[in-house]
């Protein structure tokens, strides 16, 4: 469906947000990962993969590789990571990644890698030699799309890389990177145990541009301890001056009952809910004034960046790594805790290296849970995807694709949609639904209406705030 001309417009309505924002999923998948279960077995996974990938038929594939190691801990982090300074642990881990790759590769006949993402942890915990070794193994296992077609990205900690590593990454085929910054304010950095100078960050960004990376993103977080409007204004000014192609500005979710490192954060230092909205409003005002387009959720991009172009064209996609320019393609995840999506199924690997190594030593794939989608799940996933990426639904397209009448199939949520229409979040007619600029920050709230599983045992407080 073609995106509306005003799709990248955004309005910040504090009163509306304060009244409606709550907790909810981020919808990097539907159903969400908390619905995955052990009843989806390795045999189920193998059957799905073999039915999707058949010899002689080319099929695009996305690869995600999880590198769990960090040599220092950031108190805000909720990622699956291992804190260590022992680089020998990475060497062992790589050998097991190779074992998993050997088990997975026969299941993916005809696959061509069009996306690659190294996440973590800190992928550049690996040495230059280890990075080269790993990429060579991946490229030996699968054919890769050429540089001008593929989307090959890596997460970078600017404190841990030298310019020669950036050059190596480009030589290995990476053409996109995201730089973790969070905040340049020294007091905030001290409070979250991430000391990182502006010079370190800018030197990496400069090296990436000189090496010809297609797109460079900077990650920031608002709502961290000790953050103030004045301090974050200074950070935003420095980042905007550096002119990254993309920005991700995440809302810090303080969930110390789920993430132990967050227990080291002094809750008295956290901004209030009102102060967090001040920070969000500041971000929106500054980025829009600087010419950045709102993509969705926490993402902004320059108008000529591929994300902004894809959104205007109606070809934007959302997956476990955020927003993507590529269509909805199968995802093979390698490494501990990795979540893959093959056909109409999800699968997740075990979360610890001990379990991961034990499974592979026994010649078993290291998955521990998954989910096989039914037709209703696939329909709802498609609609949630459209809402998150295009802020709109076309009922005639839904009718043609799924042979359902929107108003009949979703009759139970029509009153709730009507309520959101009265609130000014959306506009719904006989043939379409469109999220209005003042409702786009609350897109998760609207998507939640289509979630069949919410309320079936989940506690909403386990999710992050929708704003």
N, C-alpha and C positions, 0 to 999 in steps of 0.2 A: 504494500500500500504506500502511496506517495505521502511523504510527510507534509504537514501544513507549513505554509510559508513562515508562520510565526513560531515554529516549533522550538526555537532556541531562545525565545523571550521568557523572562522570569520576573515575577513580582514577589516581594517579601512582605507578607501580611502578618505582623506580629500577633495581633489579636486572634486571628484564625489559627495560627500555629499553636499558640498557648492553649487554645480551647480544644484542639483536635489531636495534637501530636501525642502519641503514646509509644508503646513498645511493639515491635513487629519484625518479621524476617526481612532480609536484604534481597531475597529472591535471586541469588546467583544460581539457584536451581529451583525447580518445582517438580515434585514435592521437595520440601526443604530437607536438609541432611538429617534432621532429628527424626524423620520418618523412615530412614533406612533401617534395615533389619538383617539379622543373621540368616533368615530364611532364603535370602538370595545368595546362592552358593557359587563356588568356583565353576561347577558344571553349568549352571545357568548362564554365567558370564561367558563361558566358552561357546555355548550354543548361540548366544546373541551375536558375539563377534564373528563366528563362522557364517552366520546368516547374512550379516551386513557386508563382510569382506570376502569376495569370492575371486578365485584366480581368473585373470584375464579382464577384470573389470576395474578400472581405475576409480578410486574413491579418496577424497581429501581427508586428511587426518591432522588433528592438533595434538601436540605433545606437551605435557607438563612434567617437569622434573623438580622434585622437592629436595633441596639441600638444607638439612635441618640445623646446621652448626652456626653458632655465633661465638665470638671470643669475649664479648661483654654482654651484659643484660640491660635492656631498656625496660624500665619499670612499667611502662604503659602497655607493653606488647602482649597480645593474645594469640600469637602464632605458635605452631608446634615447632619447638626449637630445643637444641641441646647446647648449653653454655660450656665451652671448653677452650683451652688454648693448645690442646694436643692435636696437632695436624695429622698425626698418625691415625686418628679415628676416621678422618675423611678418607684416607686411603682404603681402609677396610670397607667403609660404606660404598665407595665406588666399585669395589669388586662385587658387592652384592647387587648394586644397580645393574651391573653387566649380567649377573645371573637372572635378574628379573627380565631384562631386555631379551635375553635368550629364550625365556619361556613365553614372553608375549609376542615376539616377532612372528612366529608361524601362524598366529591367529589373524594377521592383518595383511592377507594377500591383496595386492593391487593398491596398497595405501601409498599416498604421496603426502609428505609433511608440508602443510601450508602455514601452520603456526607452530611456534616453539616458545615456551616460556620457562625460564629458570626462576624459581621462587624459593622462599625459605622462611626462617633462618636468613642466612647471608650467603648467597651463591658465591660471592667472591671471597668467602672463607677458603675456597679451593685455591691452590697455587695456579700460576699460569700453566704449568705443565699438566696439572690435573684437569684444568678446564679444557685444554687442547685434547687430552686423552678422551674425556667424556664426549665431547662433540664429535670427535672422529668415530667413536663407537656408534653414536646415534646416526651419523651420516652413512656409516657402513651398513647399518640395519635397514634404513629407509631411504628412498630417493626424496630429495628436498625440492620444493619450488624454487625458482630463481629469485634473486634478491629483489627484483622489482615487482614480484607477485606475492612473496611470502612475508609474514609478520613474525619476526624472530626477536623476542624481547628478553630482558634480564633485569632483575632488581639489583640496584647498586647501593652499597653503603659508602658514601664518598670518603669516609675516614679510612677505608681499608684498601683503596686502590691507587695505583700510580698511573701516569699517562701511558706507560707501555702496556699495561693491562687493558686499557681502553682500546688501544691499537690492536692488540691481540683479539679482543672480542669482536671487533669489526672484521678482522681477517677470518675469524671462525664463522662469520655469517650473521652475527647479531646486527640488527638494523634499528632496534628501538631499545630504550632503557628508561627505567624510572629511578630517580634519585630520592632516597629518604632524607628528609630535612626535619620535618615536624615543626620546629621553631628555632629562630636564630637567637632569641633572647637568652642571655647567659643564666639568668635565674631559673628560667623554665628548664633549660638543659640540665642544670644541676639537680633540679627536683625530680627529673625523670632518668637521671644517670646516662645522658647522651650528650657528651661534650663534642661539639662539631662547629668548626669555624666557617664563616662565610667564604673565606678564601679556599678552603678545602673543597667546598661544594662547587664554587665557580670554576676552579681549575679542572674538575672532572667534566663539567658541562662544556667548557671551552674545548677540551680534548675530544669530547664526543662529536662536537660540531666539526672540528678539523678532520676527524676520521670519517665523516660522511654518514653519521647516523641519521636515519630518516625522521625520527621523532624522539624528542626528549621530554620526559615528564618529571615534575617535582611533586613529592608527597608532603603535605602539611597536615597537622592535626589541630583542631580547635577544641577547647575544653580541658586542656592540660593544667596541672597545678601551676600556680603563680602567673598564669596568663592574664594579661590586661589588654584593653583596647589599644592603649598607647604602645605597648610592647609588640602586639601582633601587627599593628599598623606599620611599624618599622620593618618587621619581617616581610610583610606583603610588599612593601615598597622595594625592598632589595630583590625579592623574587621576581616581581613584575619587571624591574629594570633588567634582569637577566633574560627575560623573554623566552621562557620554555614554551614548547609547542603545546603542552598539556599541563594541567594542574589537577591533582586530586586533593580535596580538602575534607578530611574525615572528621566526623564527630567522635570525640573520645568517649568510649563506653566503659565506665568504671564498674567492672564486674569482678571484684576481688574474690568472691566465692567460687568463680570459675577459673580465674587466672591468678595464680599465686604471686607472680612478680608485682601485681598491682597492690598487694598488701603493704608494699614498702612506700606507697604514696600516702602522704598526709592528707586525709580527706578535707581537713580544714583549709587546705591550700587550693582546693578545686573551685573554679568559678561557679556561681549559682546558676540556676536554670535561666534566669533573666540575663545574666552576664554572658552565658553561652550564646543566647540569641543575639546579643549585641555583637559578638564576634562573628557569627554567621552573617548578619546583616552587613557588617564591615566588609567581609570577603566578597559578598555578592556585589556591593556597590563599587568596590575598587576594581574587581575583575571585569565587570561589565564596562566600566568607564575606560579600562585599558584595552577594550576591544575583544575580550574573551567571550566565547559563546557558552551558554549553559547546555551541557550534553545530557545530564541526568544524574540523580543521586548526588554524588560528591564530585563529579567530573566537569571540568571546563576545558575548552580548547580554542586555539586561534582559528579564525574562520577558514583559513586555507589548510588546516590540519585534516588528515584523513578521517578522523572521528567526526568532525563537524560536517565534512562533505558527505560522509555516509549517512549521517542523521538527516540532512536535508534531502538526500536521495531516497530515504526510507529503507536503507540497507544496513542500518546499525544493528548490532547484536550484543547480548549480555551473557557472560559466562562466569566461571569461578574466578577469573582474573579481573573481572570488571567489564568495561565496554570494549567492543572489538569491531573492526571494520569488516571482518569476514563473516560469512553467513553461518548458520547453525550447522557446525560440522562435528563429527565424532571426536572425542577427547580421550586420549590414553594418558593416564597419570602414572608416573614412575616414582618410587620412593615412599618413605613412611608418610602415612596420613593422606596421601594423594587421593583426590576424588576424580574419577573418570566418568564419561558419558558416552556410551556406545549404543546406537540405535535408540530404542525406547527404554533405556535402562541406565541406572547409575551404579557405581561400585566404589567402595573406599578401602584403601589399604590400612593395615594395622598401624597403630599410633606410636609404637616404640621400636627402637632398633633391635632390641632383644627378640621380640616377636617376629619382626621382619626377617632377621637373619635365620631364625629357627624354621620359618616356613620355607624359605628358599633352600636351606640345607636339606630339607625333606623333598625338594623338587615340586613344591606347591606354590601357586600364586599367593601373594601375601594379603589377599583381601579378607576382610572380616564381616563386611555387611554390604548391602546394596538395596536396589529397589527396581522392580519391573513395572513400568507404567501401563495402566489400562487406558482405553480410549478417552475416557473422561479426563484423566490426568494429562494426556497429550493435548487435548483441546484447551484445558485451563492453562497449561504451560505456555502454549502459543499466545493466548490472549494476554497473560501477564507479561510475557516478553514484549509484545507490541506496546503495552502501556508503559513499560519501563524505558523503551527505546524511542517510541514515536509519539507518546502521549495521546494516542488515538486508537479507535477501533472502527472498522468499516464492516457493518453488519452484512452487506451483500457479499463481501469477500468471505466472511465467516460462513455464510450460507453455502457459497460455492465450494469452499474447501472442506467443510465438515458436515454438510447436509443437515444443518440445524438452524432453527429460527432463534435468534439471540433472545428476544423478549420471552419466548416460551421456555427455552433451555435454562435461562437464568432468572426465571420469574421470581424466585425466592429473594433475590438481591435487588430487584427493581426498586422497592421502597427505600433501600439504603442509598442507591444511586440517586434517587430523586431527592433525598435529604442532602447529599453532597452537592447536587445541582442548586438547591436552594441556598446552600452555604457559599456558592460561587466558585467551587472547586472545578466543576466540569459543566459541559453543555451536552445534552443528549437529545437527539431527534429520532425520527423513525428509522433512519438508515446509518446513524453513526453516533459515536461517543467521542468527545474531545476534551482533554484536560486543559483547563484554561491556565494562563500564566500564573495566576495567584494560587492555583492548586498543584503546581508541578513539584514544589518542595514536599508535598504530602502524597506523592505518587504511590508510596508504599502503603499508605492507608487505603487507597483506592484498590490497589492490587490485592490487598488482604481480603476484600469482599469476594474475590474469585477463588480463594483458598479453601478447598473442601475440607482440609484437615484441621484448620484452626479451631480450637475449642474441643478437640478430641484428645484430651489428655495433656496438651501442652500448657505450660504456664507462660503467659506472654512476657513476664518479667525476665525470662531467660534470654529474651532477645534484646537487641540494642534499641535505643530510642529512634523513632522514625525521623525525628529532627533533632 
